Structure formats: structure tokens, C-alpha cells
Amino acid sequence: MANEILDNRGRGEATWHWPRIHPEAHKFAAIAAIASAAAAFFAWETLAWPLGFLVLGICAFFRDPVRVTPQEDRFVVAPADGLVTLIQQVEPPRELVMDDGSGTKGLASGPVTRISIFMSVFDVHINRAPIGGTVRRVVYIPGKFMNADLDKASDENERQHILIERGDGVTIGFTQIAGLVARRIVPFVKPGDMLAVGQRVGLIRFGSRVDVYLPAGTEPRVLLGQKIVAGETVLAELGQTPLIEGISQ
């Protein structure tokens, strides 16, 4: 159940249930359902069945399951479901660093660790806040639609930067990046909004990527090639720089 407190000592109640479908799915599913019904009415079975399965696929793509988010200030949680495909030292995007005239500070300049999370069409595409705080920037940039798995997609694809600042001054920036199939980034937040960690902030339609820029002096707790879950997986612990190794098997 949403908004219920659960812990590692058994408090709360956990039961399986069907995930809800985000309202963004309704118009796409309705169009496919009407087309399927029309094909069935005219006895075009070879078309009606695929369209019927398309309705199910659309609902599955826009599923929005409940997540249990760790409530520790030192944790940075994953903003997206998917595969960790890149962990690199990079300069943050200038849109998250430069003075935007709003009077709010951006990220500090200088190399930081960027974690790139690739979302296939089979992953949940609802994105969530990696920390709680105030939304300081939402910057949309039109661009290309190259494979989101490529490194240069961070600079050339359609993307949206979001900057969140906590009350203690900790600031995290992350970027939603459209891919080959994704053609629209849908924001749920705007500058000035107050967010809880793990709160829904937007979605990207049909395959994409999210880049997270960790503060200087913080390294990931996830591994390259690891599958992670938005709002639940701990990406990093602030101020910690562990070396963690894994074996693919």
C-alpha cells in the first residue's frame, strides 16, 4: 500500500497486487483498443489480434508500481529502472552549473561521477527523485534521437535536466535523455516544487536513459552492468567512496 511505513524488522504489510497504469497510457491504449475492435467487427482477425496485444503492451509499458524507498538522508536512490551502462568521471552539463539568473546555485564545476541508467522498452519508465528537496531547475533541450546507450547521447539527444537541492545544501542533478524510440519527455514537476525522496518526477516514452551526477567525494554503490530499481536501489551513500567489485555470471 502506498505511503505505508515498512522497515527491516517486519513493520508494515506487504502483499502482491497489480501495478497501476499511469494516465499517460490511456489515450494510446484507447486508440489501439478502438482499432482492434473495428478490425474485429469487420472480421479482420489477422489485424484484430495484434492490435489487442498492443493494448496489453501499452498498459505494461506505462505500469507504475509502488516502490519502497529507503528513508536515510545519506542515501542517493536510483531515479530510473534499468541497466547501469556507464560510470564515468565527467564535467556536469553547463545547464546545471551556470548561473541561470534565478539566484539559485547550480552544481559545482569540476569532474564528478556520472552514472548512466539505460531503460529498455521492457523497463518501468516512471522516473523518481534521487533525494528529497526543492526543485531548483528544470531545463528542457531539444535534440537528436540517437541510441540512448551511446555516450554522446548526453550531449546531442533531446534531454531534460533537473536539479534538486536539499535543506542542508546537498544538491543532485540528473538528466532524462530520449532515445531512438522515445520522442517525448513528460515532466511532472516544475521549479519550486518540494519533493520527497523517491517521488515521481516524470517519464520518458518508449526507451531512454537517465544520467545522475553525484556530488564530489561520493562514489557509486552500484556496479557497471547491474540492474537497478527506481526509488529503491541505493545508488550511492553521500561522502562515501567505496571500491566494490563484482563478477558477471
HELIX and SHEET records of a PDB file:
HELIX    1   1 ALA A   25  PHE A   41  1                                  17    
HELIX    2   2 GLU A   45  PHE A   61  1                                  17    
HELIX    3   3 ARG A   94  VAL A   97  1                                   4    
HELIX    4   4 ALA A  153  GLU A  156  1                                   4    
SHEET    1   A 2 ARG A  20  ILE A  21  0                                        
SHEET    2   A 2 ARG A  63  ASP A  64 -1                                        
SHEET    1   B 2 PHE A  75  VAL A  77  0                                        
SHEET    2   B 2 VAL A 234  GLU A 237 -1                                        
SHEET    1   C 8 MET A 194  LEU A 195  0                                        
SHEET    2   C 8 GLY A 133  ILE A 141 -1                                        
SHEET    3   C 8 ARG A 159  GLU A 165 -1                                        
SHEET    4   C 8 THR A 171  ALA A 178 -1                                        
SHEET    5   C 8 SER A 208  TYR A 213 -1                                        
SHEET    6   C 8 VAL A 112  MET A 119 -1                                        
SHEET    7   C 8 GLY A  82  VAL A  90 -1                                        
SHEET    8   C 8 LYS A 227  ILE A 228 -1                                        
SHEET    1   D 3 ILE A 126  ARG A 128  0                                        
SHEET    2   D 3 ARG A 200  ILE A 204 -1                                        
SHEET    3   D 3 ILE A 185  PRO A 187 -1                                        
END                                                                             
